[in-house]
Amino acid sequence: MKNWKLITGISAALLFSLGSQQAFAGVCRDQPNMAAGLAALQEARADLAKAEHNKGGWRVAAIEALNKAIAEADRGCAFADTH
């Protein structure tokens, strides 16, 4: 039963991350540092998603934190792109 919850949580995190990437596609124009930081966050999330085992729940927590950081960076880029 625990594995089912883990798989569901990871799947939800990955689906959220894919949706947020598409929702904010094209932001960070003329902001190379923000774009580079966003790419690094996305790469880190992909690496964690491929890691084996859950590490006591910490891997999923890290993925969720990266999802939040990616969303915040996207929002910052979107704001800067319109102001």
Stockholm file with secondary structure:
# STOCKHOLM 1.0

chainA/1-83         MKNWKLITGISAALLFSLGSQQAFAGVCRDQPNMAAGLAALQEARADLAKAEHNKGGWRVAAIEALNKAIAEADRGCAFADTH
#=GR chainA/1-83 SS CHHHHHHHHHHHHHHHHHHHHHHTTTCCTTCHHHHHHHHHHHHHHHHHHHSSSCGGGHHHHHHHHHHHHHHHHHHHHHHHHHC
#=GC SS_cons        CHHHHHHHHHHHHHHHHHHHHHHTTTCCTTCHHHHHHHHHHHHHHHHHHHSSSCGGGHHHHHHHHHHHHHHHHHHHHHHHHHC
//
